Each structure stands twice: as structure tokens, then as C-alpha cells.
Amino acid sequence: MRRHKKQQVVTKKRTVRTRARILGTSTRPRLSIFRSNKGLYVQLIDDASGKTVVSSSVRDAAAAPKGMDLTPGRARAFELGKQIADKAVKAGVSEVVFDRGSYRYHGRVQSFADGARDGGLKF
């Protein structure tokens, strides 16, 4: 098996293993994160109804504070966490289940989670 294909299989297994224990409900939706090289995308998902409650990303023009560029660094991830927490509180959600997917809990993922907690979400 080629290296790239093997890495895809390992990543998919890790994602399935993580999500097998996580289920979002209407009172406590799943906070899912997707990390790419250029951005960070998050959404609150109610798995019972299959709907996205709130979503945001670093690519949103309205999401970027004044003077902050769209770089996907840890500081930007922290701000995105605070922003999604504000949107969630406005939508009536205060508790979530954190779904890190196949990503380790460090770097931008950890900064995002810290920002969401700072913004008022409970994991």
C-alpha cells in the first residue's frame, strides 16, 4: 500500500474511533472541527435531527476582527472559539460535546477549544 493511501486509512480509522463515542443531541450538540492547511472550520451539529445549528470558519469575512488577517494560527483559532461560543449562546446552546475528529488535541485544535470555553461553552 502506498504511503499516502495508508495514511488516509489510518486517519479514517481514527476519525471513526473518535466519533463512535460521540453523539450530539438537541440540548447538547456536537462541536465538530475541521482543520486544513489554510483554515479552520467548525459547526455545531444536532445528530438527532441531522441539522447544523451554528457554523463558522476563519475564512468568513465577517468573522475576522479588525486588523486580524485570515492566517490559521493559534491566536486566530482562539478568536474563532470565542466567536462560535457567542453564536451558540445566542442560539440557546450552552453545553456541547467536542468532536476533534482525527486531530490530536494540541495546537490550533486546543486553542480553539480554549477559546470556546472562554466564550462560555461547557464541554
Secondary structure, DSSP 8 states (H G I E B T S, - for coil): --HHHHHHHHHHHHHHHHHTT----SSS-EEEEEE-SS-EEEEEEETTTTEEEEEEETT-TTTS-TT------HHHHHHHHHHHHHHHHHTT--B-EEE-TTS-SSTHHHHHHHHHHHTT-B-
